[in-house]
Amino acid sequence: SPDNNAMLFAGRDDWTNYRAEVDVKNTDPAALTQASLLIRATNESSFPDQVKDSFMGYEVAFRNGRLVLNKVSYEQVKEVDGASFDLPANRFVHLSVEADRSRLKVSLNGKLMLQWDDPDAFLYGKVGIRSTDPSWTFANLSVTFLGS
């Protein structure tokens, strides 16, 4: 349900320019749920009574027939780019997000879908995955560091 919110973080706060990739699948596309890849995440927190967006960084989310790029600073969530995308049922799609200095590029199955140059960018942080429902599966999460 949308009230559930599971997040898992990996890596280090001092990671800067990298490409994170993951395969994502949903076994129940009719459900109003969300799955996300988190980029340059810092200050993550997991207290029970806090806001659900309890980190600072970027989120690339599959949500209700859309792919969206959000900039998150706890309760301040700003959608900075988005595109319609019908996720196929029970099939993995390959999501890749490149964070190079202030520019973010989001690709699905090798096709550029979203991009944004953040004038006030978060320049470092961990990777993470997030979902609101157990119908989401993540596989093959990887990080490749980019040249400076």
ZIVENMO-V889684 format. One record per helix or strand of 2 or more residues. SS is the DSSP state (H for helix, E for strand). FROM is the first residue (numbers start at 0). LEN is the number of residues. Records with the same first field share a line. If there is no record, write none. Layout:
SS: FROM-LEN ; FROM-LEN
//
This chain:
E: 5-5 ; 17-9 ; 33-9 ; 55-8 ; 65-8 ; 75-9 ; 92-8 ; 102-6 ; 110-7 ; 125-6 ; 135-10
//
